[in-house]
Every structure is written in C-alpha cells, then in structure tokens.
Amino acid sequence: MKVLVIGATGHIGTYLVPRLLARGHEVVALSRGQRQPYSTTPAWENVETIHLDRKEEEGKGTFGKAVAEIGAEVVIDLILFKTASLPQLVDALAGKVRLFIFCGTMWVYGPTEKAPTSEKDPRLATADYGRQKAQIEEELISAALAGGFPATVLHPGHIVGPGWLPIGPAGNLNLSVFEKLGRGEEVCLPDQGLATLHHVHADDVAQAFELALAKPRASIGESFNVVSPEALTLRGFCRAVAGWLGREPVLSYLPWPDWRKTVSEEDAEITWEHIHHCPCGSIEKARKVLGYSPRYTSLEAVREALDWLIRHGKVNLPPLS
Ligand SMILES: NC(=O)c1ccc[n+]([C@@H]2O[C@H](COP(=O)([O-])OP(=O)(O)OC[C@H]3O[C@@H](n4cnc5c(N)ncnc54)[C@H](OP(=O)(O)O)[C@@H]3O)[C@@H](O)[C@H]2O)c1
C-alpha cells in the first residue's frame, strides 16, 4: 500500500519508515527537510520524500489538498497538534484513504486518577497540549464510528531511543542526574520520589503504528495506549540507573516547593509537567486487539539511550555495554 508518514524523520519515523518498507509498503515521507532520521538504513533510499511546511500550507488552506494529491491509501500523522488543523485534512482525505492514524499522547488523560490508565478512562487533560490532542481524538473517533472517516488513535508515553535525551530519574532532561547516580553522589527527588514516569522505546511506538495499519478492521474507531509494560517511580528509576554502574542510589527528598528551588526554572517546569501527570498506562488493549508486544521495558529503553549519550560524550560515565 502507499503510506504517507507526516513528520517522518523524527523519533517515531526513524523506526516506523523502515518497518513499513520491510512490510512491502510504498512509503512517502513528508517533512520540511530540516532534520535527518536518527539512524538510516539503505532502505531509506526507497522512500519518496516530500518537503513542505505544514504550518505554512495550513495557513494558506492548502495542506489538506497537498496531502490528498499524494494519493496515499494510508496516512499516518505524527505531527497533528491543533484541533484547527483537522477539518482541512479530514475534508480532503474523506473517501480517499483506507486508514488515517493519528499520533496522540498519554497526556490526554491528564493527571492519573486510576493506575494503570486504560483507554476507557476519561480524558481529563489539564494543559493545552493534552486538551487539543483529546479533542482531535474525540472528533476522529466519532467520525470513524459514524462511518465517515477511518481513523485510529495511538497514545505514546515518553518516547525514548538512542540519539536524544530521555526523561530522566528527576523527571526532566538534565543529564547530570545520571552522572550523580553513576558516581554514587546524592540525588534529591521531589516529595517522596514516588511519582511515576511511563517511557516507551521509539521502535515499540513504531511497532504499534505498524500493527494498527496491518489490522484496520480492529483498529478503526479505536484508541490504544502505547507504552512499555510498566511505569517507573523516580525512586525505582534512580536505583536502576545507579545499579547499572554498580552503585546504590544515595537519595534525599524535599517537598515540591523546596525542591523546585534547587534546580533551574526549565528543569523544574519539565519535572512538574511529569510529576503532575504521574503517567501509568495499561497496554492490555493494544496487546489483545493489535498483538502489541513491546520489545523494551522502560529501563531497557532508557539504558540504550543513556549508553548512546555516554558513547557520544554527552554524559561523563563509563559505557554501559
Ligand atoms: N516526544 C515524546 O515523548 C512524545 C510523547 C507522547 C506523544 N508524542 C507525540 O509524538 C508526535 C511527535 O513524534 P516524534 O517525536 O517522532 O516527532 P519529532 O521527533 O519531533 O519529529 C517531528 C517530525 O516532523 C517534521 N516536522 C516538524 N515540523 C514540521 C512542519 N511544520 N511541517 C512539516 N514537517 C514538520 C520534522 O522534520 P523537519 O524538522 O525536517 O520538518 C520531523 O520529521 C507528536 O504527535 C507528539 O504529540 C511524543
């Protein structure tokens, strides 16, 4: 089938495009052409690339038409963030695609009320990003159930892989926490360090997209969480990372209002975003309906990412493997 991936050269696309090619699909990769995939295989030479700026085209009202003209049977949209972006896409693609797969997020659920969170749980997003993703999901699923538009929605957790920064044991992107744990130095965590993070390896996200595409009858009109088998607490995350370097974690704790003063504004903001949500998703539906079988636990995914960062001189610790 001819499959268009919108936003094809980022974290997910790096793994998804080769998977689609291996399944025998004809792949069209749409991006602005500013980024390269994190890793490439010779198979990427068989990908048709289309460079255009979605924002610009949307502003002119021509994005939907440009996408429809590509003539793909399946459209995978990895960079749909705004409800305002939806109508021109749906209008242009209705009746022309067999499947439209939208990349949502675990943030649609808002701060966790039931763990693990399942797709049946309410969408209680508190911030604009999650709210807009939830609204897009609602509109797509309603359209699919009404028979008007064949949409499927996937909700990844924190996407991890070699080549970029993972959300770390303090719930932010500051790499010094890994170094402190690896050297046996004290790490201070907010509250009791019991907030959860739910990572997923980018290749497992790609796997879920590939499965949703392969099983349209099962996936159309449905949403699926796409995370690793288990969430991690900040404490547990620290223990594991220290253990990779043969250490015991040395942890201390401060209430959030005090803790936030110990880090930069930016780190505090990212940590707050994560500990406020405490994501912990169930993958039972994706397992049962799609056959999703993540290859990586959260820790395996982060370990691979950390090893890459060490080997590329971004984290000053001995290699892990
Ligand atoms: N990161 C996470 O932990 C996380 C967690 C949950 C859900 N998600 C969801 O994952 C999706 C993002 O996937 P990703 O992490 O693979 O993306 P990514 O790594 O940020 O890559 C974005 C891709 O889109 C292209 N792009 C960016 N702006 C564009 C524009 N204006 N016009 C055309 N192409 C554009 C980029 O290439 P160019 O720059 O060359 O254009 C690149 O190919 C989002 O829907 C997000 O909500 C992410």
Ligand as a Chemical Component Dictionary entry (heavy atoms), coordinates in Angstrom:
data_LIG
# 
_chem_comp.id                   LIG 
_chem_comp.type                 NON-POLYMER 
_chem_comp.pdbx_formal_charge   0 
_chem_comp.three_letter_code    LIG 
# 
loop_
_chem_comp_atom.comp_id 
_chem_comp_atom.atom_id 
_chem_comp_atom.alt_atom_id 
_chem_comp_atom.type_symbol 
_chem_comp_atom.charge 
_chem_comp_atom.model_Cartn_x 
_chem_comp_atom.model_Cartn_y 
_chem_comp_atom.model_Cartn_z 
_chem_comp_atom.pdbx_ordinal 
LIG N1  N1  N 0  8.275  13.007 22.429 1  
LIG C1  C1  C 0  7.514  12.328 23.254 2  
LIG O1  O1  O 0  7.962  11.822 24.296 3  
LIG C2  C2  C 0  6.062  12.133 22.919 4  
LIG C3  C3  C 0  5.226  11.533 23.858 5  
LIG C4  C4  C 0  3.892  11.303 23.521 6  
LIG C5  C5  C 0  3.418  11.652 22.260 7  
LIG N2  N2  N 1  4.251  12.249 21.384 8  
LIG C6  C6  C 0  3.723  12.612 20.074 9  
LIG O2  O2  O 0  4.636  12.184 19.084 10 
LIG C7  C7  C 0  4.495  13.018 17.941 11 
LIG C8  C8  C 0  5.827  13.514 17.516 12 
LIG O3  O3  O 0  6.554  12.422 17.007 13 
LIG P1  P1  P 0  8.126  12.427 17.029 14 
LIG O4  O4  O 0  8.564  12.529 18.466 15 
LIG O5  O5  O -1 8.581  11.310 16.186 16 
LIG O6  O6  O 0  8.403  13.847 16.325 17 
LIG P2  P2  P 0  9.763  14.626 16.239 18 
LIG O7  O7  O 0  10.913 13.766 16.628 19 
LIG O8  O8  O 0  9.576  15.941 16.896 20 
LIG O9  O9  O 0  9.859  14.847 14.646 21 
LIG C9  C9  C 0  8.990  15.743 14.011 22 
LIG C10 C10 C 0  8.947  15.417 12.537 23 
LIG O10 O10 O 0  8.065  16.325 11.888 24 
LIG C11 C11 C 0  8.751  17.135 10.937 25 
LIG N3  N3  N 0  8.196  18.488 11.058 26 
LIG C12 C12 C 0  8.264  19.314 12.111 27 
LIG N4  N4  N 0  7.598  20.453 11.846 28 
LIG C13 C13 C 0  7.096  20.334 10.600 29 
LIG C14 C14 C 0  6.319  21.195 9.758  30 
LIG N5  N5  N 0  5.931  22.412 10.174 31 
LIG N6  N6  N 0  5.982  20.752 8.527  32 
LIG C15 C15 C 0  6.360  19.529 8.107  33 
LIG N7  N7  N 0  7.110  18.676 8.848  34 
LIG C16 C16 C 0  7.465  19.077 10.079 35 
LIG C17 C17 C 0  10.228 17.019 11.349 36 
LIG O11 O11 O 0  11.132 17.193 10.263 37 
LIG P3  P3  P 0  11.602 18.661 9.814  38 
LIG O12 O12 O 0  12.060 19.375 11.057 39 
LIG O13 O13 O 0  12.693 18.373 8.834  40 
LIG O14 O14 O 0  10.420 19.310 9.189  41 
LIG C18 C18 C 0  10.268 15.568 11.793 42 
LIG O15 O15 O 0  10.242 14.715 10.676 43 
LIG C19 C19 C 0  3.590  14.167 18.343 44 
LIG O16 O16 O 0  2.296  13.925 17.823 45 
LIG C20 C20 C 0  3.591  14.108 19.854 46 
LIG O17 O17 O 0  2.397  14.616 20.396 47 
LIG C21 C21 C 0  5.555  12.497 21.665 48 
# 
loop_
_chem_comp_bond.comp_id 
_chem_comp_bond.atom_id_1 
_chem_comp_bond.atom_id_2 
_chem_comp_bond.value_order 
_chem_comp_bond.pdbx_ordinal 
LIG N1  C1  SING 1  
LIG C1  O1  DOUB 2  
LIG C1  C2  SING 3  
LIG C2  C3  SING 4  
LIG C2  C21 DOUB 5  
LIG C3  C4  DOUB 6  
LIG C4  C5  SING 7  
LIG C5  N2  DOUB 8  
LIG N2  C6  SING 9  
LIG N2  C21 SING 10 
LIG C6  O2  SING 11 
LIG C6  C20 SING 12 
LIG O2  C7  SING 13 
LIG C7  C8  SING 14 
LIG C7  C19 SING 15 
LIG C8  O3  SING 16 
LIG O3  P1  SING 17 
LIG P1  O4  DOUB 18 
LIG P1  O5  SING 19 
LIG P1  O6  SING 20 
LIG O6  P2  SING 21 
LIG P2  O7  DOUB 22 
LIG P2  O8  SING 23 
LIG P2  O9  SING 24 
LIG O9  C9  SING 25 
LIG C9  C10 SING 26 
LIG C10 O10 SING 27 
LIG C10 C18 SING 28 
LIG O10 C11 SING 29 
LIG C11 N3  SING 30 
LIG C11 C17 SING 31 
LIG N3  C12 SING 32 
LIG N3  C16 SING 33 
LIG C12 N4  DOUB 34 
LIG N4  C13 SING 35 
LIG C13 C14 SING 36 
LIG C13 C16 DOUB 37 
LIG C14 N5  SING 38 
LIG C14 N6  DOUB 39 
LIG N6  C15 SING 40 
LIG C15 N7  DOUB 41 
LIG N7  C16 SING 42 
LIG C17 O11 SING 43 
LIG C17 C18 SING 44 
LIG O11 P3  SING 45 
LIG P3  O12 DOUB 46 
LIG P3  O13 SING 47 
LIG P3  O14 SING 48 
LIG C18 O15 SING 49 
LIG C19 O16 SING 50 
LIG C19 C20 SING 51 
LIG C20 O17 SING 52 
# 
